Amino acid sequence: MILLPNLHAKNAGYLVNGEVKIVVEINDLECLLILSTRPSPVKESIDVNGFQVLPSQVESVKCIFERHPDFASKFRPKNRHLKSTYMTVLLGLIKTLCQLPEELTDDDLDEASVAVSYVENGGLRLDWLEKKLAEVKAKKKKVETGKARLQRAEEELQKLNQKCLELKAFLEKENADVSEANVPLSFEDVV
């Protein structure tokens, strides 16, 4: 239990941008709840294929149902709040996968894998999302290995550039030496 004044205390470390992140486990479902200290301007929800969603989520949820019409055909929970939670987790997963692969941590991707499993345990068919998650993991690995190769190539290029500068300096000195030595002697110098 945390007293409300302690929760709101600036240096307590509980609030980040006016929000608290709480992870709860309910019957094999891990859900992320964001509690805001700011009042929510929209309290209404709209039904999309049996799921109550916020107006800002309607188009996204409709799109999911259009592209994957049977993904919820075996969905078991009937409680509307639990259904909304599943959909919120699903939308959060999709939002996570829409980030640049280099911005995602391994923990983000591990949590996404766990969340996919929990949502699938509720009866949602997410084979399409698992494929995208695998794609993002592969892209992240490719970005990481590519960045490492780029770093090595840049270091090698720096060494080569230094070697070129040294070689150029050597050539200039040799040219100067050759030019200095390639002067004919005058009559005065010989006699």
CYANA upper distance limits for C-alpha pairs under 8 A (distance plus 0.5 A):
  2 ILE  CA      6 ASN  CA      7.04
  2 ILE  CA      7 LEU  CA      6.88
  3 LEU  CA      7 LEU  CA      6.76
  4 LEU  CA      8 HIS  CA      6.73
  5 PRO  CA      9 ALA  CA      6.61
  6 ASN  CA     12 ALA  CA      7.26
  7 LEU  CA     12 ALA  CA      7.43
  7 LEU  CA     14 TYR  CA      6.44
  7 LEU  CA     15 LEU  CA      7.51
  8 HIS  CA     12 ALA  CA      8.20
  8 HIS  CA     14 TYR  CA      8.12
  8 HIS  CA     15 LEU  CA      7.38
  9 ALA  CA     13 GLY  CA      8.37
 10 LYS  CA     15 LEU  CA      8.01
 14 TYR  CA     20 VAL  CA      6.69
 15 LEU  CA     19 GLU  CA      5.73
 15 LEU  CA     20 VAL  CA      5.76
 16 VAL  CA     20 VAL  CA      7.02
 18 GLY  CA     36 SER  CA      6.53
 18 GLY  CA     37 THR  CA      6.21
 18 GLY  CA     38 ARG  CA      7.36
 19 GLU  CA     34 ILE  CA      7.02
 19 GLU  CA     35 LEU  CA      6.21
 19 GLU  CA     36 SER  CA      5.08
 19 GLU  CA     37 THR  CA      6.84
 20 VAL  CA     34 ILE  CA      6.46
 20 VAL  CA     35 LEU  CA      5.93
 20 VAL  CA     36 SER  CA      7.11
 21 LYS  CA     32 LEU  CA      7.49
 21 LYS  CA     33 LEU  CA      6.74
 21 LYS  CA     34 ILE  CA      5.64
 21 LYS  CA     35 LEU  CA      7.26
 22 ILE  CA     32 LEU  CA      6.59
 22 ILE  CA     33 LEU  CA      6.05
 22 ILE  CA     34 ILE  CA      7.12
 22 ILE  CA     35 LEU  CA      8.34
 23 VAL  CA     30 GLU  CA      7.43
 23 VAL  CA     31 CYS  CA      6.61
 23 VAL  CA     32 LEU  CA      5.54
 23 VAL  CA     33 LEU  CA      7.10
 24 VAL  CA     30 GLU  CA      6.32
 24 VAL  CA     31 CYS  CA      6.31
 24 VAL  CA     32 LEU  CA      7.30
 24 VAL  CA     33 LEU  CA      8.33
 25 GLU  CA     29 LEU  CA      6.03
 25 GLU  CA     30 GLU  CA      5.08
 25 GLU  CA     31 CYS  CA      7.11
 26 ILE  CA     30 GLU  CA      6.94
 26 ILE  CA     31 CYS  CA      8.37
 28 ASP  CA    118 TYR  CA      7.04
 28 ASP  CA    121 ASN  CA      8.28
 29 LEU  CA    118 TYR  CA      5.81
 29 LEU  CA    119 VAL  CA      7.53
 29 LEU  CA    121 ASN  CA      8.48
 29 LEU  CA    122 GLY  CA      8.34
 30 GLU  CA    115 ALA  CA      7.36
 30 GLU  CA    118 TYR  CA      7.12
 31 CYS  CA     85 THR  CA      7.45
 31 CYS  CA     86 TYR  CA      8.25
 31 CYS  CA     89 VAL  CA      7.06
 32 LEU  CA     89 VAL  CA      7.70
 36 SER  CA     40 SER  CA      8.47
 42 VAL  CA     54 LEU  CA      8.39
 43 LYS  CA     54 LEU  CA      8.40
 44 GLU  CA     54 LEU  CA      7.25
 44 GLU  CA     55 PRO  CA      8.14
 45 SER  CA     52 GLN  CA      6.07
 45 SER  CA     53 VAL  CA      5.64
 45 SER  CA     54 LEU  CA      5.23
 45 SER  CA     55 PRO  CA      6.86
 46 ILE  CA     51 PHE  CA      8.38
 46 ILE  CA     52 GLN  CA      5.80
 46 ILE  CA     53 VAL  CA      5.81
 46 ILE  CA     54 LEU  CA      6.65
 46 ILE  CA     55 PRO  CA      6.83
 46 ILE  CA     58 VAL  CA      7.77
 47 ASP  CA     51 PHE  CA      5.86
 47 ASP  CA     52 GLN  CA      5.04
 47 ASP  CA     53 VAL  CA      6.85
 48 VAL  CA     52 GLN  CA      6.89
 48 VAL  CA     53 VAL  CA      7.55
 48 VAL  CA     58 VAL  CA      7.42
 48 VAL  CA     61 VAL  CA      7.56
 48 VAL  CA     62 LYS  CA      7.32
 51 PHE  CA     80 ARG  CA      7.39
 51 PHE  CA     83 LYS  CA      6.56
 51 PHE  CA     84 SER  CA      6.39
 51 PHE  CA     87 MET  CA      7.86
 52 GLN  CA     80 ARG  CA      7.22
 52 GLN  CA     81 HIS  CA      8.33
 52 GLN  CA     83 LYS  CA      7.99
 52 GLN  CA     84 SER  CA      6.09
 53 VAL  CA     57 GLN  CA      6.49
 53 VAL  CA     58 VAL  CA      6.86
 53 VAL  CA     84 SER  CA      6.84
 53 VAL  CA     87 MET  CA      8.29
 54 LEU  CA     58 VAL  CA      7.06
 57 GLN  CA     61 VAL  CA      6.65
 58 VAL  CA     62 LYS  CA      6.58
 59 GLU  CA     63 CYS  CA      6.57
 60 SER  CA     64 ILE  CA      6.83
 60 SER  CA     91 LEU  CA      8.40
 61 VAL  CA     65 PHE  CA      6.85
 61 VAL  CA     91 LEU  CA      8.49
 62 LYS  CA     66 GLU  CA      6.61
 63 CYS  CA     67 ARG  CA      6.66
 64 ILE  CA     68 HIS  CA      6.27
 64 ILE  CA     69 PRO  CA      8.00
 65 PHE  CA     69 PRO  CA      5.10
 65 PHE  CA     70 ASP  CA      8.02
 65 PHE  CA     71 PHE  CA      7.90
 70 ASP  CA    125 ARG  CA      8.19
 71 PHE  CA    124 LEU  CA      6.06
 71 PHE  CA    125 ARG  CA      5.06
 71 PHE  CA    126 LEU  CA      7.12
 72 ALA  CA    123 GLY  CA      7.40
 72 ALA  CA    124 LEU  CA      5.40
 72 ALA  CA    125 ARG  CA      6.92
 73 SER  CA    123 GLY  CA      8.39
 73 SER  CA    124 LEU  CA      7.88
 74 LYS  CA    123 GLY  CA      5.56
 74 LYS  CA    124 LEU  CA      6.89
 74 LYS  CA    125 ARG  CA      8.21
 75 PHE  CA    122 GLY  CA      6.49
 75 PHE  CA    123 GLY  CA      4.56
 75 PHE  CA    124 LEU  CA      5.81
 76 ARG  CA    122 GLY  CA      6.49
 76 ARG  CA    123 GLY  CA      6.27
 77 PRO  CA     82 LEU  CA      7.32
 77 PRO  CA     83 LYS  CA      6.86
 77 PRO  CA    122 GLY  CA      7.35
 78 LYS  CA     82 LEU  CA      8.08
 78 LYS  CA     83 LYS  CA      7.36
 79 ASN  CA     83 LYS  CA      6.64
 80 ARG  CA     84 SER  CA      6.54
 81 HIS  CA     85 THR  CA      6.67
 82 LEU  CA     86 TYR  CA      6.78
 83 LYS  CA     87 MET  CA      6.81
 84 SER  CA     88 THR  CA      6.54
 85 THR  CA     89 VAL  CA      6.63
 86 TYR  CA     90 LEU  CA      6.66
 86 TYR  CA    119 VAL  CA      6.81
 87 MET  CA     91 LEU  CA      6.59
 88 THR  CA     92 GLY  CA      6.55
 89 VAL  CA     93 LEU  CA      6.66
 89 VAL  CA    115 ALA  CA      7.91
 89 VAL  CA    119 VAL  CA      8.22
 90 LEU  CA     94 ILE  CA      6.83
 90 LEU  CA    116 VAL  CA      8.24
 90 LEU  CA    119 VAL  CA      7.87
 91 LEU  CA     95 LYS  CA      6.61
 92 GLY  CA     96 THR  CA      6.63
 93 LEU  CA     97 LEU  CA      6.81
 93 LEU  CA    112 ALA  CA      6.65
 93 LEU  CA    115 ALA  CA      8.09
 93 LEU  CA    116 VAL  CA      8.25
 94 ILE  CA     98 CYS  CA      6.79
 94 ILE  CA    129 LEU  CA      8.44
 95 LYS  CA     99 GLN  CA      7.45
 96 THR  CA    104 LEU  CA      8.44
 96 THR  CA    108 ASP  CA      8.39
 96 THR  CA    112 ALA  CA      8.32
 97 LEU  CA    101 PRO  CA      8.42
 97 LEU  CA    132 LYS  CA      8.12
 97 LEU  CA    133 LEU  CA      7.27
 97 LEU  CA    136 VAL  CA      7.23
 99 GLN  CA    103 GLU  CA      7.22
 99 GLN  CA    104 LEU  CA      7.57
100 LEU  CA    104 LEU  CA      7.42
101 PRO  CA    136 VAL  CA      6.76
101 PRO  CA    137 LYS  CA      8.06
101 PRO  CA    139 LYS  CA      6.84
101 PRO  CA    140 LYS  CA      5.25
101 PRO  CA    143 VAL  CA      7.94
102 GLU  CA    140 LYS  CA      6.34
102 GLU  CA    143 VAL  CA      7.09
102 GLU  CA    144 GLU  CA      7.88
104 LEU  CA    108 ASP  CA      6.42
104 LEU  CA    109 LEU  CA      7.48
104 LEU  CA    140 LYS  CA      8.27
105 THR  CA    109 LEU  CA      7.05
106 ASP  CA    110 ASP  CA      6.58
107 ASP  CA    111 GLU  CA      6.47
108 ASP  CA    112 ALA  CA      6.63
109 LEU  CA    113 SER  CA      6.73
109 LEU  CA    133 LEU  CA      8.26
109 LEU  CA    137 LYS  CA      7.69
110 ASP  CA    114 VAL  CA      6.85
111 GLU  CA    115 ALA  CA      6.55
112 ALA  CA    116 VAL  CA      6.60
112 ALA  CA    133 LEU  CA      8.35
113 SER  CA    117 SER  CA      6.90
113 SER  CA    130 GLU  CA      8.37
113 SER  CA    133 LEU  CA      8.11
114 VAL  CA    118 TYR  CA      6.84
115 ALA  CA    119 VAL  CA      6.62
116 VAL  CA    120 GLU  CA      6.53
116 VAL  CA    126 LEU  CA      7.76
116 VAL  CA    129 LEU  CA      8.41
116 VAL  CA    130 GLU  CA      7.82
117 SER  CA    121 ASN  CA      6.63
118 TYR  CA    122 GLY  CA      7.23
119 VAL  CA    123 GLY  CA      7.54
119 VAL  CA    124 LEU  CA      6.71
120 GLU  CA    124 LEU  CA      5.31
120 GLU  CA    125 ARG  CA      6.48
120 GLU  CA    126 LEU  CA      6.98
126 LEU  CA    130 GLU  CA      6.71
127 ASP  CA    131 LYS  CA      6.82
128 TRP  CA    132 LYS  CA      6.96
129 LEU  CA    133 LEU  CA      6.56
130 GLU  CA    134 ALA  CA      6.65
131 LYS  CA    135 GLU  CA      6.65
132 LYS  CA    136 VAL  CA      6.64
133 LEU  CA    137 LYS  CA      6.65
134 ALA  CA    138 ALA  CA      6.63
135 GLU  CA    139 LYS  CA      6.59
136 VAL  CA    140 LYS  CA      6.51
137 LYS  CA    141 LYS  CA      6.73
138 ALA  CA    142 LYS  CA      6.61
139 LYS  CA    143 VAL  CA      6.54
140 LYS  CA    144 GLU  CA      6.62
141 LYS  CA    145 THR  CA      6.57
142 LYS  CA    146 GLY  CA      6.25
143 VAL  CA    147 LYS  CA      6.43
144 GLU  CA    148 ALA  CA      6.73
145 THR  CA    149 ARG  CA      6.68
146 GLY  CA    150 LEU  CA      6.54
147 LYS  CA    151 GLN  CA      6.54
148 ALA  CA    152 ARG  CA      6.79
149 ARG  CA    153 ALA  CA      6.55
150 LEU  CA    154 GLU  CA      6.49
151 GLN  CA    155 GLU  CA      6.70
152 ARG  CA    156 GLU  CA      6.61
153 ALA  CA    157 LEU  CA      6.46
154 GLU  CA    158 GLN  CA      6.56
155 GLU  CA    159 LYS  CA      6.84
156 GLU  CA    160 LEU  CA      6.66
157 LEU  CA    161 ASN  CA      6.43
158 GLN  CA    162 GLN  CA      6.67
159 LYS  CA    163 LYS  CA      6.64
160 LEU  CA    164 CYS  CA      6.55
161 ASN  CA    165 LEU  CA      6.69
162 GLN  CA    166 GLU  CA      6.71
163 LYS  CA    167 LEU  CA      6.55
164 CYS  CA    168 LYS  CA      6.43
165 LEU  CA    169 ALA  CA      6.65
166 GLU  CA    170 PHE  CA      6.67
167 LEU  CA    171 LEU  CA      6.63
168 LYS  CA    172 GLU  CA      6.69
169 ALA  CA    173 LYS  CA      6.71
170 PHE  CA    174 GLU  CA      6.59
171 LEU  CA    175 ASN  CA      6.46
172 GLU  CA    176 ALA  CA      6.64
173 LYS  CA    177 ASP  CA      6.63
174 GLU  CA    178 VAL  CA      6.48
175 ASN  CA    179 SER  CA      6.44
176 ALA  CA    180 GLU  CA      6.54
177 ASP  CA    181 ALA  CA      6.63
178 VAL  CA    182 ASN  CA      6.37
179 SER  CA    183 VAL  CA      7.62
185 LEU  CA    189 ASP  CA      6.22
185 LEU  CA    190 VAL  CA      7.12
186 SER  CA    190 VAL  CA      6.96
187 PHE  CA    191 VAL  CA      6.73
